[in-house]
Amino acid sequence: MSEKPLEKMLDRDLSIVMAKEEITLTSEALPKVINYSTKLCSRCFPSTPKPSDVAIIVSYMHIIEMVDAIEVLVSSACVNPAKLQLRSAFEGFLNLQYLIKDDTERRADVYFYFHAGEKLAAYLKYLSYKQEFADRRDGIRSASIYSEDMLPPLDFSGTETLVSELSIALSDVKYKSIMSELFVLGKRHLKWYQLYNGPKNLRELSRYLNCEMEYDLIYGYLSKTVHASNLLSRFTSTHDKEMLFLPLRETSEVNSIKELSITILLRATKEMINYFREDEYDSFAMWYASEIRVPLMKHRIEKAK
């Protein structure tokens, strides 16, 4: 017999019914923007792409992927968890803008160098746990409550090869100036955009890209969820000052999440068209006006009545 949830905390069907109007609009608008973006992404890929082309397109794909996840979550009334994907989509949008704005080829090299360096560090950390993992598994096996499910298997095969390949790639002569820049800066935990007198942090990056208002909105709005520090938002009180907890699929913020995600993906799409497919801008503007803007404006007018 399958377990049923405590309905006061998790009523999946009721949550969708309560947010039906907003979710219905989202299910119409978001997939349209996502579908358009996937087709544009394909058209942007040159027959012989430069590293900078790949960096920009990969950043755009990340934004599409995160917004697609938001659409799946919001359609099921999972509004609060969608905030994590929204923040990730925004950071992907900043990456894309920074790559396109200026010095694109060098920034793309830095982008790939940092990505490879982070992967190398992760693999080395992974290998450092190899003996500890083996010791821990032996300890669990000797316990009377042993179960194979208690410690899932980890496959270390091939990791040493990946470490070797990444180390060779990072020593390529084309990265010599990046290595020199890192040596001069002499700091740990740098972000890729900080090199060559780049912004010092994400807020400065947002300001440089004229997105500081969006940064304040998204980070002020979402950071508590991302860092699990919004616990009090789970509670409310009655007129008699009785403390009540809100259900897990509470949907009051569905409109904000929906519109922010649509805005981020549309702005990224506009950047891609301006960079790769400038001749398509007019058709994009016509599509946006008829398929996205008019329905959204009609919805806002109806809600304001």
Backbone as CSV, one residue per row, in Angstrom:
resi,resn,N_x,N_y,N_z,CA_x,CA_y,CA_z,C_x,C_y,C_z
1,MET,0.842,-1.190,0.000,0.000,0.000,0.000,0.880,1.244,0.000
2,SER,0.672,2.150,-0.944,1.539,3.324,-1.066,1.210,4.356,0.008
3,GLU,2.244,5.037,0.466,2.071,6.083,1.470,1.439,7.316,0.852
4,LYS,0.531,7.941,1.582,-0.059,9.198,1.142,0.520,10.331,1.974
5,PRO,0.707,11.525,1.371,1.275,12.635,2.138,0.259,13.207,3.118
6,LEU,0.759,13.953,4.078,-0.111,14.732,4.952,-0.673,15.877,4.120
7,GLU,-1.960,15.840,3.839,-2.533,16.768,2.859,-2.452,18.225,3.292
8,LYS,-2.463,18.480,4.604,-2.317,19.867,5.066,-0.964,20.434,4.671
9,MET,0.022,19.554,4.530,1.366,19.994,4.146,1.603,19.869,2.649
10,LEU,1.101,18.793,2.037,1.366,18.547,0.617,0.125,17.966,-0.049
11,ASP,-0.599,18.838,-0.722,-1.740,18.405,-1.521,-1.447,18.819,-2.967
12,ARG,-0.914,17.884,-3.729,-0.429,18.202,-5.073,-1.536,18.733,-5.983
13,ASP,-2.660,18.053,-5.989,-3.749,18.443,-6.883,-4.345,19.782,-6.485
14,LEU,-4.566,20.000,-5.206,-5.159,21.252,-4.744,-4.235,22.436,-5.040
15,SER,-2.933,22.241,-4.897,-1.983,23.329,-5.165,-2.074,23.788,-6.615
16,ILE,-2.205,22.836,-7.532,-2.325,23.184,-8.948,-3.640,23.902,-9.216
17,VAL,-4.736,23.450,-8.571,-6.040,24.097,-8.733,-5.989,25.532,-8.222
18,MET,-5.346,25.743,-7.067,-5.283,27.082,-6.457,-4.499,28.068,-7.322
19,ALA,-3.545,27.564,-8.075,-2.730,28.444,-8.923,-3.088,28.282,-10.395
20,LYS,-4.293,27.796,-10.668,-4.659,27.403,-12.025,-4.501,28.543,-13.026
21,GLU,-4.981,29.728,-12.684,-4.945,30.835,-13.649,-3.519,31.182,-14.041
22,GLU,-2.661,31.353,-13.031,-1.274,31.709,-13.323,-0.538,30.570,-14.016
23,ILE,-0.759,29.340,-13.553,-0.068,28.196,-14.132,-0.495,27.975,-15.577
24,THR,-1.774,28.210,-15.857,-2.255,28.076,-17.235,-1.550,29.054,-18.153
25,LEU,-1.413,30.301,-17.712,-0.713,31.304,-18.518,0.749,30.904,-18.699
26,THR,1.363,30.445,-17.613,2.757,30.023,-17.683,2.933,28.878,-18.663
27,SER,2.003,27.923,-18.626,2.117,26.769,-19.515,1.950,27.160,-20.973
28,GLU,1.378,28.336,-21.238,1.268,28.823,-22.611,2.491,29.639,-23.027
29,ALA,2.926,30.545,-22.159,3.992,31.479,-22.528,5.390,30.872,-22.428
30,LEU,5.685,30.233,-21.297,7.043,29.734,-21.098,7.478,28.717,-22.153
31,PRO,6.687,27.692,-22.444,7.136,26.749,-23.478,7.360,27.400,-24.834
32,LYS,6.559,28.432,-25.159,6.757,29.126,-26.433,8.141,29.770,-26.487
33,VAL,8.523,30.440,-25.407,9.832,31.096,-25.355,10.948,30.050,-25.370
34,ILE,10.765,28.978,-24.610,11.772,27.906,-24.558,11.937,27.256,-25.928
35,ASN,10.821,26.926,-26.565,10.879,26.272,-27.880,11.560,27.164,-28.920
36,TYR,11.205,28.449,-28.912,11.840,29.406,-29.833,13.351,29.425,-29.586
37,SER,13.742,29.423,-28.314,15.164,29.522,-27.960,15.953,28.310,-28.419
38,THR,15.359,27.117,-28.302,16.080,25.912,-28.737,16.357,25.945,-30.241
39,LYS,15.379,26.421,-31.007,15.563,26.493,-32.462,16.578,27.572,-32.829
40,LEU,16.537,28.693,-32.121,17.522,29.749,-32.360,18.925,29.247,-32.052
41,CYS,19.049,28.494,-30.968,20.363,27.975,-30.560,20.995,27.167,-31.685
42,SER,20.194,26.351,-32.330,20.691,25.550,-33.448,21.143,26.429,-34.606
43,ARG,20.379,27.473,-34.889,20.727,28.360,-36.011,21.972,29.195,-35.724
44,CYS,22.285,29.397,-34.456,23.438,30.230,-34.095,24.769,29.491,-34.227
45,PHE,24.728,28.172,-34.267,25.972,27.408,-34.268,26.624,27.458,-35.646
46,PRO,27.803,28.100,-35.771,28.471,28.192,-37.074,28.985,26.827,-37.519
47,SER,29.228,26.701,-38.805,29.758,25.440,-39.332,31.161,25.163,-38.805
48,THR,31.950,26.218,-38.599,33.278,26.074,-37.982,33.363,27.027,-36.791
49,PRO,32.817,26.635,-35.647,32.734,27.542,-34.495,34.096,27.844,-33.871
50,LYS,34.260,29.087,-33.439,35.426,29.482,-32.661,35.153,29.118,-31.188
51,PRO,36.193,29.055,-30.363,35.963,28.792,-28.931,34.979,29.785,-28.302
52,SER,35.038,31.039,-28.746,34.120,32.038,-28.192,32.670,31.728,-28.560
53,ASP,32.451,31.220,-29.778,31.091,30.831,-30.177,30.561,29.735,-29.265
54,VAL,31.415,28.751,-29.002,31.000,27.627,-28.149,30.690,28.121,-26.739
55,ALA,31.540,28.999,-26.183,31.324,29.509,-24.831,29.994,30.243,-24.716
56,ILE,29.697,31.065,-25.717,28.448,31.836,-25.704,27.243,30.919,-25.839
57,ILE,27.311,29.976,-26.768,26.171,29.078,-27.004,25.940,28.166,-25.803
58,VAL,27.010,27.678,-25.186,26.865,26.841,-23.992,26.212,27.629,-22.859
59,SER,26.573,28.890,-22.709,25.946,29.735,-21.690,24.452,29.898,-21.975
60,TYR,24.118,30.091,-23.240,22.716,30.227,-23.633,21.954,28.931,-23.375
61,MET,22.567,27.791,-23.693,21.927,26.498,-23.428,21.660,26.314,-21.938
62,HIS,22.579,26.780,-21.108,22.374,26.686,-19.654,21.135,27.473,-19.227
63,ILE,20.980,28.662,-19.773,19.807,29.482,-19.435,18.529,28.772,-19.871
64,ILE,18.522,28.240,-21.098,17.346,27.511,-21.587,17.030,26.338,-20.665
65,GLU,18.062,25.597,-20.290,17.860,24.418,-19.435,17.246,24.804,-18.094
66,MET,17.740,25.881,-17.482,17.215,26.312,-16.188,15.772,26.809,-16.303
67,VAL,15.470,27.561,-17.351,14.108,28.075,-17.528,13.153,26.939,-17.858
68,ASP,13.619,25.949,-18.600,12.796,24.769,-18.874,12.476,24.043,-17.564
69,ALA,13.454,23.951,-16.667,13.214,23.325,-15.358,12.199,24.137,-14.550
70,ILE,12.273,25.463,-14.649,11.304,26.321,-13.964,9.895,26.034,-14.472
71,GLU,9.762,25.877,-15.791,8.442,25.597,-16.372,7.878,24.289,-15.832
72,VAL,8.728,23.270,-15.715,8.293,21.971,-15.178,7.847,22.124,-13.726
73,LEU,8.636,22.822,-12.930,8.322,22.992,-11.510,7.061,23.822,-11.297
74,VAL,6.980,24.959,-11.984,5.830,25.846,-11.790,4.542,25.184,-12.280
75,SER,4.608,24.406,-13.342,3.428,23.709,-13.835,2.890,22.713,-12.822
76,SER,3.762,22.270,-11.905,3.340,21.366,-10.837,3.161,22.103,-9.511
77,ALA,3.131,23.437,-9.566,2.954,24.288,-8.383,4.124,24.214,-7.409
78,CYS,5.308,23.799,-7.899,6.522,23.796,-7.061,7.241,25.131,-7.242
79,VAL,6.700,26.171,-6.639,7.169,27.531,-6.906,8.455,27.847,-6.150
80,ASN,8.511,27.517,-4.876,9.685,27.868,-4.075,10.965,27.221,-4.602
81,PRO,10.986,25.921,-4.926,12.210,25.325,-5.483,12.641,25.931,-6.812
82,ALA,11.698,26.516,-7.565,12.050,27.116,-8.860,12.960,28.328,-8.702
83,LYS,13.019,28.895,-7.505,13.887,30.053,-7.274,15.360,29.699,-7.478
84,LEU,15.740,28.462,-7.176,17.130,28.054,-7.358,17.511,28.084,-8.832
85,GLN,16.622,27.564,-9.684,16.882,27.574,-11.127,16.852,28.994,-11.683
86,LEU,16.025,29.856,-11.107,15.949,31.239,-11.573,17.267,31.967,-11.322
87,ARG,17.823,31.775,-10.160,19.110,32.404,-9.847,20.209,31.868,-10.764
88,SER,20.200,30.570,-11.025,21.199,29.981,-11.920,21.047,30.514,-13.341
89,ALA,19.801,30.678,-13.781,19.558,31.243,-15.118,20.089,32.664,-15.202
90,PHE,19.907,33.452,-14.146,20.391,34.836,-14.141,21.918,34.874,-14.216
91,GLU,22.590,34.010,-13.480,24.056,33.990,-13.526,24.549,33.548,-14.911
92,GLY,23.828,32.614,-15.521,24.165,32.236,-16.892,24.002,33.401,-17.851
93,PHE,22.965,34.209,-17.619,22.727,35.391,-18.450,23.857,36.402,-18.288
94,LEU,24.347,36.581,-17.062,25.479,37.481,-16.841,26.725,36.969,-17.566
95,ASN,26.970,35.664,-17.493,28.107,35.076,-18.212,28.015,35.358,-19.706
96,LEU,26.830,35.119,-20.263,26.619,35.317,-21.690,26.872,36.779,-22.083
97,GLN,26.311,37.699,-21.312,26.485,39.126,-21.606,27.950,39.545,-21.523
98,TYR,28.631,39.066,-20.492,30.029,39.460,-20.292,30.904,38.940,-21.430
99,LEU,30.620,37.738,-21.889,31.374,37.184,-23.020,31.160,38.022,-24.283
100,ILE,29.939,38.439,-24.529,29.591,39.144,-25.761,30.036,40.602,-25.748
101,LYS,29.991,41.232,-24.585,30.130,42.693,-24.503,31.446,43.215,-25.063
102,ASP,32.558,42.551,-24.768,33.862,43.100,-25.174,34.930,42.017,-25.012
103,ASP,36.023,42.135,-25.773,37.180,41.256,-25.613,36.751,39.785,-25.609
104,THR,35.876,39.427,-26.525,35.179,38.142,-26.485,36.122,36.946,-26.562
105,GLU,37.117,36.985,-27.451,37.986,35.826,-27.630,38.790,35.538,-26.363
106,ARG,39.363,36.580,-25.762,40.165,36.363,-24.557,39.279,35.920,-23.396
107,ARG,38.113,36.530,-23.274,37.202,36.135,-22.192,36.764,34.686,-22.352
108,ALA,36.574,34.236,-23.581,36.197,32.837,-23.812,37.324,31.895,-23.387
109,ASP,38.577,32.282,-23.680,39.718,31.459,-23.243,39.741,31.350,-21.719
110,VAL,39.501,32.472,-21.041,39.475,32.468,-19.567,38.334,31.587,-19.072
111,TYR,37.187,31.714,-19.728,36.005,30.930,-19.367,36.319,29.439,-19.426
112,PHE,36.931,28.975,-20.519,37.257,27.559,-20.669,38.369,27.133,-19.718
113,TYR,39.355,28.019,-19.511,40.457,27.694,-18.603,39.925,27.458,-17.190
114,PHE,39.047,28.336,-16.729,38.482,28.193,-15.388,37.604,26.949,-15.296
115,HIS,36.836,26.692,-16.345,35.978,25.504,-16.338,36.823,24.236,-16.224
116,ALA,37.892,24.154,-17.024,38.769,22.983,-16.970,39.473,22.894,-15.620
117,GLY,39.893,24.047,-15.090,40.560,24.066,-13.791,39.647,23.597,-12.664
118,GLU,38.382,23.997,-12.718,37.420,23.569,-11.695,37.152,22.069,-11.797
119,LYS,37.089,21.556,-13.023,36.896,20.119,-13.199,38.097,19.346,-12.668
120,LEU,39.297,19.853,-12.949,40.514,19.198,-12.470,40.529,19.168,-10.941
121,ALA,40.205,20.296,-10.318,40.174,20.359,-8.850,39.155,19.380,-8.273
122,ALA,38.007,19.278,-8.942,36.961,18.357,-8.477,37.428,16.904,-8.579
123,TYR,38.099,16.552,-9.678,38.586,15.181,-9.849,39.673,14.853,-8.813
124,LEU,40.552,15.804,-8.563,41.602,15.579,-7.566,41.000,15.392,-6.172
125,LYS,39.991,16.193,-5.850,39.309,16.044,-4.564,38.618,14.684,-4.487
126,TYR,38.007,14.301,-5.581,37.334,13.005,-5.682,38.319,11.872,-5.401
127,LEU,39.496,11.946,-6.025,40.509,10.906,-5.827,41.032,10.891,-4.396
128,SER,41.066,12.062,-3.748,41.577,12.132,-2.378,40.695,11.355,-1.397
129,TYR,39.455,11.087,-1.784,38.544,10.345,-0.913,38.548,8.846,-1.196
130,LYS,39.374,8.418,-2.135,39.345,7.018,-2.561,39.621,6.070,-1.399
131,GLN,40.676,6.321,-0.637,41.019,5.443,0.473,40.001,5.572,1.608
132,GLU,39.584,6.808,1.892,38.599,7.018,2.959,37.283,6.298,2.639
133,PHE,36.898,6.333,1.384,35.672,5.660,0.963,35.796,4.152,1.171
134,ALA,36.947,3.601,0.787,37.163,2.163,0.960,37.134,1.784,2.435
135,ASP,37.791,2.593,3.288,37.801,2.320,4.733,36.394,2.398,5.313
136,ARG,35.623,3.398,4.885,34.275,3.571,5.416,33.370,2.414,4.993
137,ARG,33.519,1.957,3.745,32.710,0.825,3.292,33.051,-0.434,4.088
138,ASP,34.342,-0.645,4.359,34.734,-1.811,5.154,34.141,-1.737,6.548
139,GLY,34.100,-0.511,7.127,33.529,-0.343,8.462,32.044,-0.632,8.488
140,ILE,31.340,-0.192,7.454,29.898,-0.435,7.385,29.618,-1.920,7.191
141,ARG,30.427,-2.570,6.382,30.217,-4.004,6.126,30.384,-4.822,7.406
142,SER,31.229,-4.352,8.308,31.453,-5.090,9.554,30.348,-4.842,10.581
143,ALA,29.495,-3.857,10.324,28.415,-3.544,11.263,27.257,-4.511,11.075
144,SER,26.527,-4.733,12.142,25.417,-5.690,12.091,24.246,-5.175,11.266
145,ILE,24.184,-3.853,11.061,23.057,-3.275,10.307,23.439,-3.024,8.854
146,TYR,24.465,-3.694,8.386,25.006,-3.426,7.049,23.973,-3.619,5.941
147,SER,23.975,-2.676,5.013,23.188,-2.793,3.783,23.966,-2.117,2.678
148,GLU,23.990,-2.713,1.492,24.715,-2.126,0.358,24.198,-0.729,0.031
149,ASP,22.915,-0.470,0.313,22.320,0.830,-0.013,22.842,1.950,0.867
150,MET,23.482,1.601,2.012,23.920,2.627,2.955,25.060,3.455,2.410
151,LEU,25.839,2.912,1.514,26.945,3.646,0.908,26.995,3.271,-0.571
152,PRO,26.464,4.112,-1.432,26.386,3.760,-2.852,27.775,3.621,-3.459
153,PRO,27.903,2.816,-4.494,29.222,2.595,-5.106,29.751,3.841,-5.813
154,LEU,31.036,4.057,-5.720,31.696,5.134,-6.453,32.699,4.508,-7.409
155,ASP,32.680,4.965,-8.638,33.561,4.418,-9.671,34.728,5.370,-9.888
156,PHE,35.918,4.944,-9.457,37.100,5.786,-9.600,37.870,5.481,-10.884
157,SER,37.434,4.482,-11.639,38.167,4.100,-12.847,38.111,5.222,-13.881
158,GLY,39.218,5.487,-14.475,39.286,6.518,-15.503,39.541,7.918,-14.987
159,THR,39.427,8.114,-13.664,39.593,9.462,-13.114,41.027,9.952,-13.270
160,GLU,41.998,9.047,-13.041,43.402,9.440,-13.204,43.684,9.887,-14.639
161,THR,43.076,9.216,-15.610,43.253,9.594,-17.020,42.689,10.989,-17.274
162,LEU,41.512,11.263,-16.714,40.899,12.587,-16.874,41.766,13.675,-16.243
163,VAL,42.350,13.374,-15.089,43.244,14.331,-14.425,44.444,14.636,-15.314
164,SER,45.011,13.591,-15.910,46.164,13.770,-16.794,45.801,14.595,-18.021
165,GLU,44.669,14.291,-18.639,44.242,15.013,-19.852,43.966,16.485,-19.560
166,LEU,43.297,16.764,-18.436,43.008,18.159,-18.085,44.284,18.921,-17.750
167,SER,45.214,18.262,-17.074,46.496,18.916,-16.728,47.254,19.314,-17.990
168,ILE,47.250,18.439,-18.982,47.919,18.737,-20.256,47.214,19.894,-20.964
169,ALA,45.877,19.848,-20.986,45.103,20.910,-21.652,45.360,22.268,-21.007
170,LEU,45.440,22.306,-19.686,45.636,23.575,-18.979,47.043,24.135,-19.148
171,SER,47.977,23.297,-19.544,49.355,23.767,-19.750,49.598,24.245,-21.178
172,ASP,48.542,24.256,-21.996,48.659,24.708,-23.388,49.211,26.132,-23.439
173,VAL,50.057,26.405,-24.419,50.718,27.704,-24.528,49.717,28.857,-24.680
174,LYS,48.533,28.570,-25.232,47.561,29.662,-25.429,47.029,30.207,-24.105
175,TYR,47.235,29.435,-23.025,46.779,29.887,-21.711,47.904,30.551,-20.903
176,LYS,49.054,30.802,-21.563,50.204,31.347,-20.841,49.887,32.681,-20.194
177,SER,49.195,33.572,-20.913,48.898,34.900,-20.346,47.899,34.790,-19.181
178,ILE,47.002,33.811,-19.250,46.047,33.602,-18.155,46.789,33.138,-16.909
179,MET,47.728,32.203,-17.100,48.517,31.729,-15.962,49.343,32.869,-15.358
180,SER,49.884,33.728,-16.211,50.654,34.883,-15.721,49.753,35.832,-14.932
181,GLU,48.565,36.060,-15.430,47.607,36.929,-14.749,47.214,36.350,-13.387
182,LEU,46.997,35.064,-13.322,46.656,34.416,-12.051,47.814,34.518,-11.062
183,PHE,49.044,34.388,-11.570,50.218,34.500,-10.705,50.327,35.914,-10.131
184,VAL,50.060,36.915,-10.964,50.128,38.317,-10.499,49.053,38.590,-9.454
185,LEU,47.842,38.095,-9.703,46.749,38.337,-8.760,46.992,37.604,-7.441
186,GLY,47.557,36.411,-7.537,47.942,35.668,-6.340,46.808,35.384,-5.373
187,LYS,45.589,35.278,-5.859,44.441,35.035,-4.984,43.839,33.672,-5.279
188,ARG,43.209,33.122,-4.240,42.476,31.874,-4.424,40.997,32.185,-4.590
189,HIS,40.284,31.231,-5.117,38.830,31.338,-5.257,38.413,32.521,-6.137
190,LEU,39.168,32.770,-7.176,38.797,33.813,-8.130,37.663,33.329,-9.030
191,LYS,36.865,34.266,-9.516,35.874,33.976,-10.543,36.471,34.335,-11.901
192,TRP,36.030,33.656,-12.932,36.647,33.822,-14.244,36.554,35.254,-14.743
193,TYR,35.480,35.962,-14.425,35.291,37.323,-14.931,36.165,38.350,-14.217
194,GLN,36.879,37.955,-13.151,37.710,38.902,-12.399,39.051,39.191,-13.067
195,LEU,39.474,38.313,-13.992,40.785,38.511,-14.620,40.799,39.721,-15.542
196,TYR,41.996,40.244,-15.746,42.227,41.388,-16.633,41.368,42.591,-16.231
197,ASN,41.463,42.943,-14.948,40.752,44.102,-14.392,39.230,43.992,-14.522
198,GLY,38.744,42.769,-14.437,37.300,42.549,-14.516,36.610,42.876,-13.196
199,PRO,35.296,42.791,-13.161,34.535,43.073,-11.937,34.998,42.196,-10.774
200,LYS,34.954,42.756,-9.571,35.474,42.047,-8.398,34.502,41.010,-7.843
201,ASN,33.233,41.165,-8.121,32.237,40.232,-7.595,30.994,40.283,-8.478
202,LEU,30.000,39.497,-8.101,28.805,39.376,-8.932,28.013,40.676,-9.004
203,ARG,27.994,41.422,-7.906,27.288,42.718,-7.935,27.966,43.674,-8.907
204,GLU,29.297,43.728,-8.862,30.019,44.604,-9.791,29.847,44.139,-11.241
205,LEU,29.805,42.831,-11.437,29.554,42.305,-12.778,28.173,42.737,-13.261
206,SER,27.179,42.653,-12.387,25.820,43.075,-12.730,25.781,44.563,-13.044
207,ARG,26.503,45.348,-12.266,26.541,46.802,-12.500,27.196,47.115,-13.840
208,TYR,28.296,46.425,-14.142,29.013,46.612,-15.408,28.105,46.304,-16.600
209,LEU,27.197,45.336,-16.406,26.301,44.913,-17.482,24.930,45.588,-17.407
210,ASN,24.823,46.623,-16.560,23.553,47.353,-16.380,22.428,46.433,-15.905
211,CYS,22.785,45.529,-15.008,21.795,44.586,-14.456,21.761,44.634,-12.932
212,GLU,22.205,45.751,-12.338,22.263,45.787,-10.879,20.870,45.736,-10.262
213,MET,19.890,46.354,-10.893,18.524,46.297,-10.367,18.044,44.841,-10.340
214,GLU,18.304,44.100,-11.423,17.911,42.693,-11.480,18.663,41.885,-10.428
215,TYR,19.941,42.229,-10.229,20.732,41.542,-9.202,20.091,41.727,-7.829
216,ASP,19.767,42.964,-7.490,19.159,43.233,-6.176,17.813,42.531,-6.042
217,LEU,17.048,42.547,-7.100,15.740,41.913,-7.073,15.876,40.407,-6.889
218,ILE,16.700,39.781,-7.709,16.806,38.324,-7.680,17.544,37.835,-6.443
219,TYR,18.645,38.484,-6.077,19.406,37.993,-4.931,18.738,38.348,-3.607
220,GLY,18.156,39.540,-3.527,17.417,39.862,-2.316,16.210,38.971,-2.149
221,TYR,15.612,38.624,-3.251,14.379,37.845,-3.276,14.636,36.348,-3.100
222,LEU,15.752,35.863,-3.663,15.955,34.422,-3.738,16.996,33.860,-2.776
223,SER,17.901,34.706,-2.258,19.047,34.167,-1.529,18.646,33.374,-0.294
224,LYS,17.573,33.778,0.357,17.162,33.052,1.564,16.742,31.627,1.240
225,THR,16.087,31.445,0.104,15.708,30.087,-0.313,16.942,29.280,-0.688
226,VAL,17.846,29.883,-1.451,19.047,29.182,-1.905,19.894,28.720,-0.720
227,HIS,19.976,29.552,0.333,20.823,29.242,1.489,20.033,28.660,2.655
228,ALA,18.789,28.247,2.395,17.948,27.603,3.415,17.808,28.451,4.678
229,SER,17.674,29.762,4.491,17.539,30.652,5.649,16.209,31.393,5.648
230,ASN,15.215,30.820,4.957,13.902,31.460,4.893,12.867,30.677,5.689
231,LEU,13.290,30.099,6.811,12.428,29.182,7.551,11.163,29.855,8.069
232,LEU,11.282,31.097,8.513,10.114,31.767,9.067,9.040,32.042,8.024
233,SER,9.439,32.067,6.749,8.448,32.310,5.699,7.482,31.133,5.559
234,ARG,7.795,30.030,6.205,6.920,28.859,6.163,5.729,28.993,7.111
235,PHE,5.747,30.023,7.944,4.694,30.168,8.946,3.883,31.438,8.730
236,THR,2.653,31.389,9.156,1.780,32.555,9.160,0.944,32.491,10.432
237,SER,0.129,33.499,10.690,-0.686,33.495,11.907,-2.117,33.907,11.590
238,THR,-3.049,33.443,12.390,-4.459,33.765,12.222,-4.785,35.045,12.977
239,HIS,-6.034,35.493,12.883,-6.467,36.672,13.648,-6.343,36.435,15.144
240,ASP,-6.423,35.175,15.551,-6.290,34.836,16.973,-4.840,34.589,17.363
241,LYS,-3.920,34.963,16.481,-2.483,34.825,16.703,-2.052,33.363,16.829
242,GLU,-2.808,32.482,16.214,-2.419,31.081,16.170,-1.412,30.875,15.040
243,MET,-0.322,30.203,15.355,0.729,29.975,14.366,0.364,28.799,13.474
244,LEU,0.423,29.029,12.149,0.134,27.987,11.174,1.281,27.868,10.192
245,PHE,1.518,26.655,9.697,2.540,26.512,8.658,1.869,26.503,7.290
246,LEU,2.571,27.095,6.320,2.071,27.125,4.954,2.370,25.793,4.273
247,PRO,1.561,25.390,3.311,1.816,24.127,2.611,3.099,24.194,1.789
248,LEU,3.654,23.032,1.475,4.913,22.975,0.729,4.776,23.581,-0.661
249,ARG,3.666,23.378,-1.317,3.483,23.914,-2.669,2.643,25.191,-2.612
250,GLU,3.123,26.121,-1.825,2.455,27.418,-1.678,2.753,28.242,-2.933
251,THR,1.728,28.820,-3.549,1.864,29.341,-4.917,1.714,30.854,-5.050
252,SER,1.805,31.592,-3.947,1.547,33.038,-4.041,2.571,33.766,-4.907
253,GLU,3.775,33.192,-5.078,4.839,33.872,-5.835,4.975,33.364,-7.271
254,VAL,4.021,32.577,-7.717,4.149,31.964,-9.036,4.251,33.006,-10.147
255,ASN,3.504,34.110,-10.025,3.543,35.163,-11.048,4.930,35.777,-11.179
256,SER,5.552,36.078,-10.030,6.888,36.706,-10.032,7.924,35.785,-10.657
257,ILE,7.914,34.520,-10.263,8.872,33.553,-10.800,8.694,33.403,-12.303
258,LYS,7.434,33.313,-12.724,7.127,33.145,-14.152,7.653,34.312,-14.974
259,GLU,7.331,35.523,-14.556,7.692,36.700,-15.360,9.199,36.945,-15.359
260,LEU,9.862,36.698,-14.230,11.312,36.873,-14.186,12.006,35.865,-15.107
261,SER,11.550,34.629,-15.103,12.187,33.613,-15.949,11.973,33.899,-17.429
262,ILE,10.763,34.347,-17.791,10.497,34.719,-19.184,11.383,35.889,-19.596
263,THR,11.511,36.875,-18.722,12.316,38.062,-19.017,13.780,37.701,-19.241
264,ILE,14.348,36.863,-18.360,15.756,36.480,-18.485,16.007,35.753,-19.799
265,LEU,15.153,34.800,-20.133,15.366,34.039,-21.367,15.154,34.897,-22.609
266,LEU,14.174,35.789,-22.582,13.956,36.675,-23.724,15.134,37.620,-23.924
267,ARG,15.664,38.154,-22.838,16.808,39.063,-22.957,18.040,38.319,-23.467
268,ALA,18.230,37.099,-23.012,19.345,36.293,-23.520,19.159,35.990,-25.001
269,THR,17.922,35.723,-25.387,17.621,35.447,-26.792,17.904,36.670,-27.662
270,LYS,17.548,37.833,-27.163,17.839,39.075,-27.893,19.344,39.263,-28.068
271,GLU,20.122,38.969,-27.025,21.584,39.067,-27.120,22.121,38.111,-28.187
272,MET,21.583,36.914,-28.212,22.040,35.917,-29.182,21.723,36.354,-30.610
273,ILE,20.539,36.899,-30.813,20.163,37.359,-32.157,21.053,38.515,-32.595
274,ASN,21.301,39.444,-31.701,22.163,40.584,-32.049,23.586,40.145,-32.378
275,TYR,24.054,39.073,-31.735,25.438,38.636,-31.930,25.584,37.697,-33.132
276,PHE,24.646,36.743,-33.266,24.783,35.706,-34.295,23.859,35.882,-35.504
277,ARG,22.645,36.410,-35.272,21.616,36.383,-36.314,20.914,37.742,-36.424
278,GLU,21.684,38.761,-36.668,21.144,40.125,-36.673,20.005,40.302,-37.685
279,ASP,20.063,39.530,-38.764,19.036,39.641,-39.798,17.671,39.110,-39.331
280,GLU,17.641,38.406,-38.211,16.388,37.840,-37.699,15.712,38.732,-36.661
281,TYR,16.297,39.885,-36.373,15.767,40.682,-35.255,14.318,41.123,-35.499
282,ASP,14.001,41.563,-36.689,12.632,42.046,-36.961,11.603,40.928,-36.812
283,SER,11.924,39.748,-37.309,10.974,38.635,-37.177,10.828,38.213,-35.712
284,PHE,11.928,38.296,-34.961,11.853,38.012,-33.525,10.949,39.010,-32.820
285,ALA,11.102,40.284,-33.140,10.279,41.325,-32.516,8.796,41.113,-32.819
286,MET,8.487,40.730,-34.045,7.092,40.476,-34.419,6.539,39.254,-33.671
287,TRP,7.355,38.204,-33.591,6.940,37.004,-32.857,6.691,37.333,-31.390
288,TYR,7.608,38.073,-30.775,7.468,38.435,-29.362,6.186,39.242,-29.129
289,ALA,5.936,40.213,-29.986,4.757,41.070,-29.808,3.460,40.273,-29.880
290,SER,3.364,39.390,-30.855,2.096,38.680,-31.064,1.925,37.471,-30.154
291,GLU,3.013,36.743,-29.885,2.897,35.482,-29.149,3.117,35.612,-27.645
292,ILE,3.871,36.635,-27.221,4.232,36.729,-25.808,3.695,38.010,-25.163
293,ARG,4.037,39.161,-25.734,3.705,40.426,-25.074,2.199,40.657,-24.977
294,VAL,1.478,40.464,-26.065,0.034,40.735,-26.052,-0.702,39.836,-25.062
295,PRO,-0.469,38.510,-25.062,-1.133,37.671,-24.065,-0.797,38.044,-22.624
296,LEU,0.476,38.396,-22.364,0.868,38.777,-21.005,0.193,40.075,-20.575
297,MET,0.162,41.052,-21.459,-0.478,42.327,-21.130,-1.976,42.131,-20.899
298,LYS,-2.601,41.302,-21.702,-4.038,41.025,-21.546,-4.293,40.387,-20.182
299,HIS,-3.397,39.486,-19.792,-3.527,38.825,-18.490,-3.402,39.838,-17.352
300,ARG,-2.437,40.745,-17.456,-2.247,41.745,-16.398,-3.454,42.672,-16.290
301,ILE,-4.019,43.072,-17.431,-5.198,43.954,-17.412,-6.386,43.256,-16.767
302,GLU,-6.570,41.973,-17.102,-7.682,41.225,-16.522,-7.520,41.047,-15.023
303,LYS,-6.287,40.819,-14.560,-6.052,40.656,-13.117,-6.261,41.968,-12.366
304,ALA,-6.012,43.101,-13.041,-6.143,44.411,-12.382,-7.600,44.860,-12.239
305,LYS,-8.513,44.221,-12.948,-9.923,44.606,-12.895,-10.538,44.283,-11.544
